[in-house]
Amino acid sequence: MLKTLARGAALLALAPLGAAADEPFSFIDLRLVGTADGGGFTEDLGPDGSLAGRVDDGLGWGLRGAWEFAPRWHLYGEWGVSNTTLKAELREPGGSRLASGESDFDMTRYALGVGYAWPVGQDWQVYGRVTYDFIEYGDFDAFELDGLGTVNLDDEDDSGVGATAGARWFGERWELDGWLRYTSVGELAQDGDSVGFDNDLGGGVRGLFHVTDRWSLGADYELADIDTWSAFVRFSF
């Protein structure tokens, strides 16, 4: 009797693993992408004071996708560009604002990498991913600032390693996703006489509604040095 009970308990314990959420990780997203706020920096101008900038709202589009090339292993790619506003201020040495202006620029990001997804229950899956990340601020519009005249900002770009760890929950029609993401090129930072990029740690959430077995609608938001969001249509395969 004790052996029978032990076998029964073992089967019950292993049952959730047998019905694990081994969902495929192959999809393509067509995205409406945007920036929300963040990414501040200050450039020292010596006796003229300082030039402070902050990334503001932006809007653009992008693609994102993954291909499960082996059980639980997937290749990942993401690209997006948004026309974004940079708000700039000329400040006197004491910190008071002397003048302000705005410049539009294109913020381009992409990431390429490989990941692994592991089912941990009937409705849950955890995953990890390592990526090569690239970011570029380019095509700045010239703008006027009292005391400096016409300001022309140089293009900036950088690349480095990134890593993501997350978890997915699957319902009958809904899917929820949360993650933490590290990138070595996420935060705006002063680099000598120019503005560069430094490492950044952020996190995000995503909601997905499955219209059919293949087509879904979703939205996500990521909090980081520069907050980003997207609304997208997904095709799963």
Disulfide bonds with the S-S distance in Angstrom:
none
